[in-house]
Amino acid sequence: MTILLHTSIQEVLQEYISLWNNRLPDRLEGLYLHGSIVLNAYVKDRSDIDFAAVTRKRLAEAEIQTLEKIHEEIAGQFETTEMDGMFIVWEDLGRVRPEDNAPFPYYNGGELKWDTEFNPVTWVLLREKGISVLGPDITKLPFDASKELLTTYVRENMNCYWRMRIERLENSLDQEMNPSSKEISEEVEWTVLGLLRQYFTLKESNITSKAGAGEYGLLNLPEIWHPVIHEALNIRRNKYVKLFQSDRERMLETAKFSKYLIYHCNKMVQDK
């Protein structure tokens, strides 16, 4: 897929590949972009650079340590741009778990972590819209990106991660905690648009951006929920328009909307 990358992204990737070549020569065989960049929703200094780095063999422990230092240097040099990605081998593409069942490293939130299962959202985006920075065209490689697996994953995620997150939000209201307005705004944006992305996927068997999901929700959900959707979109777009009388009201409406949407999505799937 061909997308004109923002110069800020190009600068990060050029330095990143250069560090690989200098510190881990001949190890990086493929570097591919997905996420907001391929959805034409990248926001400079706000969005992550979502990537998949491919090597022929698993990285050894010493190489992992070198990789950590590479990311530390990138984070120090490009303070407003965060990288978020996984390190895999070619045989992993399209799989639920690594080809050899070994934990694989990934970089998120400024830390190198480990996991044992892949996210099917990543495979679908790479298969259909992936940008090939280094290596063969990812959209033409022979790996499966199951839409059925995608929708199953999204529904499970909605009923586990998101349901528990909403419970925590409601508990914080009951306990009269006092998060800052900034923290509440972040929660409203993350929760409302995150759940709307899952609603879009379950309804359309496809993937959209956070802003795209918000617009989709306005077109397809009852008007009673439009204020909280507009609130989330305004936060996403750095537009300051007061739609609620208090932060508590924003949180209450976010919790109510989230419970409604989870119920609605489950019913929608059952009725198919």
Buried (B, 14 or more C-beta within 10 A) or exposed (E): BEBEBBEBBEBBBEBBBEBBEEBBEEBBBBBBBBBBBBBEBBBEEEBBBBBBBBBEEBBEEEBBEBBBEBBEBBBEEBEEBBBBBBBBBBEBBBBEBBBEEEEBBBBBEEEBEEBEEBBBBBBBBBBBBBBBBBBEEBBEBEBEBBBEBBBEBBBEBBEEEBEEBBEEBBEBBEEEEEEEEEEBBEBBBBBBBBBBBBBBBBBEEEBBBBBBBBBBBBEEBEEEBEBBBBBBBBBBEEEEEEEBEEBEEBBBBBBBBBBBBBEBBBEEBEEE
